[in-house]
């Protein structure tokens, strides 16, 4: 993997981590509200799980390239 590819993966990884944190905060705010939208909550949680999978995949790709 080229240095440029690694840099792009690192940028994508940081974007995903940021979005994951933001969703964490949004979910917390939504669940603490007196009335909350269950559909929105489910969508946020699903997106958060997708992001977690993407983060793990990118981290694995970066680690595999370092050890190769």
Secondary structure as UniProt FT lines:
FT   HELIX           3..32
FT   HELIX           38..67
//
